[in-house]
Amino acid sequence: MLKASLFIILLCASTWAIADQHDDIIWGINVSPPFHIWQGEYEKAGFCDTLVDTFERELPALSQSKRKLPSRRITMLMRKNQHLCFPCLIKDSDYNKDFIFSDATHVYPPHGVITTASKAQRFIKAFGEPLSFTALAQSDYRFAQPIERRYGELQPIIEDYLIPSEHFQEVSGEGAHMNLMAMVAAGRIDYTLDYKMLMTYFQRTEDQTNPDFEPLVFIPIKENKDAVIIGAVGCSNNQWGQHAISNMNRVIEQVRSDSDFRQSLDLWLGADRPRPEFNNRN
């Protein structure tokens, strides 16, 4: 029985790999609102959902499919050269260096500290405004993040001061991002680090009259206050991925200017989001 089960698993895995050969683009979709939203009032209204839909409209001659997988599984398969593309990755970051990237699709405003209103007052008094994340990371306040989350130029601060400390915690599971927002609001941890849009989604979808929750506040950080973060599609760095990226880059201008995609970015990143002019090969 065990051998039979193992054979079936291996057969399914082989079938999955063979099936990949028949699609020009295979999207790896994970549950991480407001990037991708799978249920509730905003179902399929995440801006990465809209990005995928836009590429499908702009490349109608290509065969495209979606696979719902945890983000960790998506990146693992991409590193193993399985045929897969992740719609929203940080372009050319050190921890995504194994992948091939499209031209930029959009930009994010920088990460900030998310905490409760009462703690925000204490943080600002102790660590300034914009807040010194280096100083906060060396304090006794409790920090948590989704497992395998990375934060660009702030990552070395986390690795130097938080990960080795007893004040560091990782949150796993499909709903890690929103579970983390709830943990902050309920005072189970003191703060996290992320885009403001995650707090925005939590505030729009969670019961803000919950007596266990304190209002959340986003605090800009001194170390990255002038930064913008470049978003792009990442694909497996093989011949299939290069072909997929080449096709995407052919229509990148239409995707960037698509009204549905822009409205989705406005909805989650805010109408005041960064809007730099992209070069043709940015």
C-alpha positions as CSV (number, residue, x, y, z in Angstrom):
1,M,0.0,0.0,0.0
2,L,2.8,2.4,0.9
3,K,4.6,1.7,-2.3
4,A,1.4,2.2,-4.3
5,S,0.8,5.6,-2.6
6,L,4.4,6.7,-3.3
7,F,4.0,5.7,-6.9
8,I,0.8,7.7,-7.2
9,I,2.5,10.8,-5.6
10,L,5.5,10.5,-8.0
11,L,3.2,10.0,-11.0
12,C,1.2,13.2,-10.1
13,A,4.4,15.1,-9.7
14,S,5.7,13.9,-13.1
15,T,2.3,14.7,-14.7
16,W,2.5,18.2,-13.1
17,A,5.9,18.8,-14.6
18,I,4.9,17.5,-18.0
19,A,1.8,19.6,-18.0
20,D,3.9,22.6,-17.4
21,Q,5.5,22.2,-20.8
22,H,2.2,23.0,-22.5
23,D,1.6,26.4,-21.0
24,D,3.4,29.6,-22.1
25,I,3.0,31.2,-18.7
26,I,2.2,29.4,-15.4
27,W,1.3,31.8,-12.5
28,G,2.1,30.8,-9.0
29,I,-0.6,32.3,-6.8
30,N,-0.5,32.4,-3.0
31,V,-2.9,33.6,-0.3
32,S,-1.5,36.9,0.9
33,P,-3.9,39.8,0.8
34,P,-3.9,42.4,-0.5
35,F,-1.5,40.9,-3.1
36,H,-3.8,38.0,-3.8
37,I,-7.3,37.8,-2.2
38,W,-9.2,34.5,-2.3
39,Q,-12.3,35.2,-0.3
40,G,-14.5,37.8,1.2
41,E,-15.7,41.2,0.0
42,Y,-12.5,41.8,-2.1
43,E,-12.2,38.3,-3.6
44,K,-9.9,38.3,-6.6
45,A,-9.4,42.1,-6.2
46,G,-5.8,42.0,-5.0
47,F,-3.5,44.1,-7.1
48,C,-1.4,41.0,-8.0
49,D,-4.7,39.2,-9.1
50,T,-5.4,42.2,-11.3
51,L,-1.8,42.2,-12.7
52,V,-2.2,38.5,-13.8
53,D,-5.6,39.3,-15.3
54,T,-4.1,42.2,-17.2
55,F,-1.3,40.1,-18.7
56,E,-3.9,37.5,-19.7
57,R,-5.9,40.2,-21.6
58,E,-2.8,41.6,-23.2
59,L,-1.4,38.2,-24.3
60,P,-4.5,36.4,-25.5
61,A,-2.6,34.2,-27.9
62,L,-0.6,32.6,-25.1
63,S,-1.7,29.6,-23.0
64,Q,-1.7,30.7,-19.4
65,S,-2.7,28.9,-16.2
66,K,-2.7,29.5,-12.4
67,R,-1.5,27.3,-9.6
68,K,-2.5,28.1,-6.0
69,L,0.6,27.3,-3.8
70,P,2.2,28.7,-0.7
71,S,4.8,31.3,-1.5
72,R,7.6,29.2,0.0
73,R,6.6,26.4,-2.3
74,I,6.5,28.7,-5.3
75,T,10.0,30.0,-4.8
76,M,11.3,26.5,-4.1
77,L,9.9,25.2,-7.4
78,M,11.3,28.1,-9.3
79,R,14.7,27.5,-7.8
80,K,14.4,23.9,-9.0
81,N,13.7,25.2,-12.5
82,Q,10.1,24.1,-12.5
83,H,8.1,26.2,-15.0
84,L,6.5,28.9,-12.8
85,C,6.2,32.7,-12.5
86,F,5.5,34.7,-9.3
87,P,3.5,37.8,-10.3
88,C,4.7,40.2,-7.6
89,L,8.4,40.0,-6.5
90,I,10.9,42.6,-5.6
91,K,13.0,43.2,-8.7
92,D,16.7,42.3,-8.5
93,S,16.9,41.9,-4.8
94,D,19.7,39.8,-3.3
95,Y,17.4,37.1,-2.0
96,N,15.6,36.8,-5.4
97,K,18.8,36.6,-7.4
98,D,18.1,33.1,-8.7
99,F,15.1,34.3,-10.8
100,I,14.7,36.1,-14.1
101,F,12.6,39.3,-14.0
102,S,10.3,41.3,-16.2
103,D,10.7,45.0,-16.6
104,A,9.2,46.9,-13.7
105,T,5.4,46.6,-13.4
106,H,4.9,49.1,-10.5
107,V,6.6,50.5,-7.4
108,Y,5.8,50.3,-3.7
109,P,6.3,52.9,-1.1
110,P,8.8,51.9,1.6
111,H,8.1,49.5,4.5
112,G,7.3,51.0,7.9
113,V,6.6,49.9,11.4
114,I,3.0,48.8,12.2
115,T,2.0,48.9,15.8
116,T,-0.9,50.0,18.0
117,A,-1.7,53.6,18.6
118,S,-0.6,53.6,22.2
119,K,2.8,52.0,21.4
120,A,3.3,54.3,18.5
121,Q,3.4,57.3,20.9
122,R,6.1,55.5,23.0
123,F,8.1,54.5,19.9
124,I,8.1,58.0,18.5
125,K,9.1,59.5,21.8
126,A,12.0,57.0,22.2
127,F,13.1,56.5,18.6
128,G,12.1,59.7,16.8
129,E,9.9,60.4,13.8
130,P,10.8,59.2,11.2
131,L,11.5,56.3,13.5
132,S,15.0,54.8,13.9
133,F,14.4,51.2,13.1
134,T,18.0,50.3,14.2
135,A,17.3,51.7,17.6
136,L,13.9,50.0,17.9
137,A,15.4,46.6,16.8
138,Q,17.8,46.8,19.7
139,S,15.1,47.5,22.3
140,D,13.1,44.9,24.3
141,Y,9.9,45.3,22.3
142,R,8.6,42.1,20.7
143,F,8.8,41.8,16.9
144,A,7.2,39.2,14.6
145,Q,7.2,38.6,10.8
146,P,5.7,36.0,8.4
147,I,8.1,33.1,7.9
148,E,10.6,33.8,5.1
149,R,9.5,37.4,4.7
150,R,12.3,39.8,3.6
151,Y,12.6,43.5,3.8
152,G,15.1,44.8,1.3
153,E,17.6,47.3,2.8
154,L,16.2,46.8,6.3
155,Q,16.9,43.1,6.3
156,P,20.5,43.4,7.7
157,I,19.1,45.2,10.7
158,I,16.7,42.4,11.4
159,E,19.4,39.8,10.9
160,D,21.9,41.7,13.1
161,Y,19.6,42.6,16.0
162,L,16.3,40.8,16.0
163,I,16.7,37.3,14.7
164,P,19.4,36.5,17.3
165,S,17.3,37.9,20.1
166,E,14.5,36.5,22.3
167,H,12.2,39.2,21.0
168,F,11.9,37.7,17.5
169,Q,9.1,35.5,16.3
170,E,8.0,34.0,13.0
171,V,4.4,33.4,12.0
172,S,3.6,30.7,9.5
173,G,0.5,29.4,7.7
174,E,-1.8,30.5,4.9
175,G,-3.2,33.5,6.7
176,A,0.1,34.6,8.3
177,H,0.0,38.2,7.2
178,M,-3.5,38.9,8.7
179,N,-2.9,36.7,11.7
180,L,0.1,38.9,12.4
181,M,-2.0,42.1,12.1
182,A,-4.4,40.6,14.6
183,M,-1.5,39.7,17.0
184,V,-0.3,43.3,16.9
185,A,-3.8,44.7,17.4
186,A,-4.4,42.4,20.4
187,G,-1.0,43.2,22.0
188,R,0.4,39.7,21.7
189,I,3.4,41.2,20.0
190,D,4.5,44.9,20.0
191,Y,5.2,45.6,16.3
192,T,5.9,44.2,12.8
193,L,7.4,45.6,9.7
194,D,5.6,45.8,6.3
195,Y,3.8,47.9,3.7
196,K,1.1,50.1,4.9
197,M,-1.3,48.3,2.6
198,L,-1.4,45.2,4.8
199,M,-2.7,47.4,7.7
200,T,-5.2,49.0,5.3
201,Y,-6.5,45.6,4.3
202,F,-6.8,44.5,7.9
203,Q,-8.7,47.6,8.8
204,R,-11.1,47.2,5.9
205,T,-11.9,43.6,6.5
206,E,-11.6,42.9,10.2
207,D,-14.2,44.0,12.8
208,Q,-12.6,47.2,14.1
209,T,-15.1,47.2,17.0
210,N,-13.5,44.0,18.4
211,P,-12.8,44.9,22.1
212,D,-9.6,42.9,21.9
213,F,-8.2,45.0,19.2
214,E,-6.5,48.4,19.5
215,P,-6.3,50.7,16.4
216,L,-3.2,50.1,14.3
217,V,-0.8,52.9,13.2
218,F,1.9,53.0,10.5
219,I,5.1,54.8,11.3
220,P,7.6,55.8,8.6
221,I,11.2,54.7,9.1
222,K,14.3,56.9,9.0
223,E,16.6,54.3,7.3
224,N,14.4,54.0,4.2
225,K,12.2,57.1,4.1
226,D,13.3,58.1,0.6
227,A,13.2,54.6,-0.9
228,V,10.9,53.1,-3.5
229,I,10.7,49.4,-4.0
230,I,10.5,48.0,-7.6
231,G,7.9,45.3,-8.3
232,A,8.1,42.9,-11.2
233,V,7.2,39.4,-12.3
234,G,9.8,36.8,-11.5
235,C,10.1,33.5,-13.4
236,S,12.2,30.4,-13.2
237,N,15.6,31.2,-14.7
238,N,15.6,28.7,-17.6
239,Q,14.7,28.8,-21.3
240,W,11.0,28.6,-20.5
241,G,11.2,31.5,-18.0
242,Q,13.2,33.6,-20.5
243,H,10.5,33.0,-23.1
244,A,7.7,33.9,-20.7
245,I,9.5,37.1,-19.6
246,S,10.2,38.1,-23.2
247,N,6.5,37.9,-23.9
248,M,5.5,39.9,-20.9
249,N,8.0,42.6,-21.7
250,R,6.4,43.0,-25.2
251,V,3.2,44.3,-23.5
252,I,4.7,45.8,-20.3
253,E,3.7,49.4,-21.3
254,Q,0.1,48.4,-21.9
255,V,0.1,46.6,-18.5
256,R,1.5,49.5,-16.6
257,S,-1.1,51.9,-18.1
258,D,-4.1,49.5,-17.8
259,S,-6.9,51.3,-16.0
260,D,-8.0,48.3,-14.0
261,F,-4.4,47.6,-12.8
262,R,-3.9,51.3,-11.9
263,Q,-7.2,51.4,-10.0
264,S,-6.2,48.3,-8.0
265,L,-2.9,49.8,-7.1
266,D,-4.7,53.0,-6.0
267,L,-7.1,50.9,-3.9
268,W,-4.4,49.2,-1.9
269,L,-1.2,51.4,-2.1
270,G,-3.2,54.6,-2.0
271,A,-3.8,57.3,-4.5
272,D,-0.6,59.0,-3.3
273,R,1.5,56.0,-4.2
274,P,4.9,56.6,-6.0
275,R,4.4,57.0,-9.7
276,P,7.9,57.2,-11.3
277,E,8.3,57.3,-15.0
278,F,9.7,53.9,-16.2
279,N,12.3,53.6,-18.9
280,N,11.5,51.0,-21.6
281,R,14.0,48.6,-20.0
282,N,13.6,49.3,-16.3
